[in-house]
């Protein structure tokens, strides 16, 4: 896996501006300047740069979201957000791939660095419904020894992937040693403790099918996904063997994860684990 390069203060602020604007719908420059404790001129420059990348829309005196609050951001937007965190999480996730394993990876932008780093782990095959992952397999050096099993169906430009009944049916005929998924939302969910949710039904169904493909199941997510909007349930946390998350999670978020049976890996900005913890304590299991 390539060396993780931490984001600059400016990049982090701009990521958070996008999240803030998306959450509020529209905001004024003065509101952002106060919230992020920077000058109005700095905010103007940030908004111009983010608008140029189509991550938000400039309006008179401020900016507004280009995505409804209950919809997932477009794939182009999501690829620009939390890039250093995603790389660090995938560096940790890659260590769970045994040599020669069959791996299944979903269409999340969070997992795109994992696809790019596969040649270093030398799996025998990749199962995916992500068009970008298929394209990366075709173009990236070192992929020729990794068999590609692409699951097609109805293409969705919003996710740059194939989703829905046909894709689910194809996944149902496959098996992998390890399956990796990410998610839009993790929320408390009844007696199960917590569960994954997604704002789109087709994506939720497809993620559920990809999880089932793996003998070992791995959830990879960053701390912004907790309590985010999500309507359709994907899976309970108890369905996973490993959960990989960044160190920005709060104590309450750690407690939520600890209620699952998964091994929780808390990862720093360099992709190192600090520290590995079990989902259940030894006392709880006995």
N, C-alpha and C positions, 0 to 999 in steps of 0.2 A: 504494500500500500504506500502511495506517495506520502511524503512528509506533510503533516498538517500545518498550514500557514494560518495563524490566527488573524481574525478580521481586525481592521483598524477601528479606532473610536468612532470615526465618521461612518464607517460601514455599519457598525452596530447601531448607531443612532438612527440611521436611515431605515434599517430593518424595523426598528421599534416604531418609527414614524408611520410606516406602512401598516403595521399591526394596529396602531392607535387610530389611524384614520379609518381603517376597515371596521373597527369596533364601534366607532362613533358615527360613521356615515359621512360626515363632513365636519371640518374644523377650520378655525381661523389661524392665521399666522401667529397672532399674539398668544393664542391659547397654546400652540405648540412651543413657542419660545419659552413661555413660563413653565410648561410641563417638563421640558428637556433642559431648562436652565442654560439656554444659549441665546444669542442675539437674534433679532428678527431677520437681519441680513443673512445669517447662517441658515435659518429656516428657509428663506427664499431660495438660496442656492440648493439646499437639500430637495425642496419640492420641484425645482426645475429639473434636477438630475433624475429624480424618481419618475416624473412625468415623461421624460424622454425615454425611459425604460418601460413605460406603460404600466407602472406599478400603482399609480394613482392619477387623478385628473386635476389639473389646476383650475380653480375658479377664482373669481375676483375676491382678493383678500384672504385666500386660503386654498384648501384642497378638499376633494371628496373621493370616496372609495369608488373603484371601478368594479367592485364585486359586492353583491348583496350580502348582508351579514350572515344569512343562513346558507350561503353557498360557498363552496371551496374556491379559493383563488385559482385563477387560470394557471396552467402548467408553466407558462413563461414567467409569471410572477413568482411562483413558488420556487423555481430554480434559482432565483436571485436572492432568496431569503435564507438566512442562517447557514450559509455555505460552509463556514469553518466548523460549525457544530455538526453538520451532517458528515463532513469528512472525518471528524474525530469519532463520531458514533460508528461509522462504517469501518474505521480502522480496528475498533474493538470487535465489531461483528465478524470481520474477516477471520479473526482468530478462532472462531467456532466452526470453521469449515475444514473438515479432515481432507487430506489429499485423496483424490479419486472419488470424492463424494458427488452425488447428484444434488444440485441446489435449485430451489425454486425461489424466485424474487419477484415481488409485485411491482406495480407501476409507480410507486411513490418516488417523488424527487429526493426524499431523504435517503433512499437506497441506491441512487445513481452512482455515487462514489464506490459502492460495494461492487457493482457490475464492472466498473472500470478497473478495479483492482483484482479481479478474478484470476488473471494469469499468474499472479504471485502465489495464489493458494492452490492452483492446479486441480480444480475439480474435474470430474469426467464429463459432466453435462450441466447445462443451464436450462431450466424451464421458466418461461416468462410470458406475460401478456402485454408487456411494455414495448411499444414500437421503437423507442429510443434504445432500450436494452438490446433489441434485435439488431438495430443499426450499429451500435457500439461493438457488438460481437463480430459483425462483418468487417468493420474497419480497424479495430484495435489490434495492435501487434500482440502475439501470444495467445490469441483466442482460437487458433485453428485446431488445437488439440482438445478443445472443449465443445462437445456436441451441443447444438442449439435445438431446443424444442420450443417453437413459438406457438402460442395458443391464439388463434384468430377469432373472428366474430365481427360484431358491429364496432366500427372504429369511432372513438370519441376524441375530437380535437382538444377538448378541455383538459383531458388527461394524457393525451398522446398515447393512447393504449386501446386495447380491445376489451370490451366489457359486455356483460349480459349473459343470456341463456346459452348461446352457442359456446362462448368462452368457458362458462361454468361446466358445460357438458364435456368439453375437451379436457379440462383439468381433472374431472372426475375419473378419467381413464389413466391417470398418471400417478407416479409415486416418486418421492424424493427423500433423501437422507435428512436434509435440513430445508425448512421453508422460512423465508424472511418476509415480514410485512411491516409497514408503518401505518399510521392512521391520522385522521383529522382531529379526533376527539377521544379523550379518556375521561369517563365520568363515573361517579358512584352509581351502583346498580343493584339494589335490593340485597338479598342474602348472598349473592355472588361476590359482593365487595365492590368490584368495579368492572367496567366493560368498555370495549371499543365501539365508537359510533362513527357514522359517516353521513354527510348531508344528501348523498345521492344513492338511490336504491340499487342501480346496476353495479356501482362500484362496491357497495357493501356486500352484495351477493358474490361478486367475483373475488373479493378479498377473503371471504369466508371459505370459498372453494380452494383458494391457494393455501390457506392455513392448513386445511385438511390433507393436502398433498404430502406434507412433511412428517417424517417420523419424529424428528426434533423440531420444535416450533419456536421461532425467535421474533419478538416484537422489538422494533427499534423506533424510538421517538424522542423528541426534544421536549423540554419543560413547558413550552408554550401550548402544547396540545391538551393540557389538563383543563377540564371544564369548558373547552371550546364548544361552539355549536355543533350538534350532530343529531340527526333524527333517527337513522336506521342502524339498528344494532348489528355489529359485525361478529363479535365474540367476547366471551368472558375472559378476564385476565388469567383465570385458572387453566385455560386451554394452552397456555404457553409454558415452555420449559425455561426460557431465558427472556429477560426484559433488559434492554440496554437504553440508558437515559443519561442526559448530561447532568453536571453537578449543580446547575442552577435550580434544580427542583427544591421546593420548600419542604419543611419537616412534615407538614400535613400530606403533601404529595408522596413523600417517602413512606409514610404510614399507610397510605392507600395502596401502594404497590406491595408493601410487606404483608398485606392480607391475602395475597395470591400465593400459589404454590411455586411460582417461578423463582429462579435464581436471578436476583437483581444486580446488574452491573452498572455502577455509577462511574461515568467516564469524564476525565478532564479535557482541557482544550487540546492536549497533545494525543488524545486517544488512549491514555493510560487509565486503568481502573483504580478507583480510590473510594473505598475498599470494596472488594467483592462481598456481597451479603446474601444470605439465603432468605427466600420469601417467608418461610416459617422458621421460628426459632426451634431449637432442639426440644425445649420444654413443651412447646405447643404441639409438636408432632408425637410426643410420647404420651 
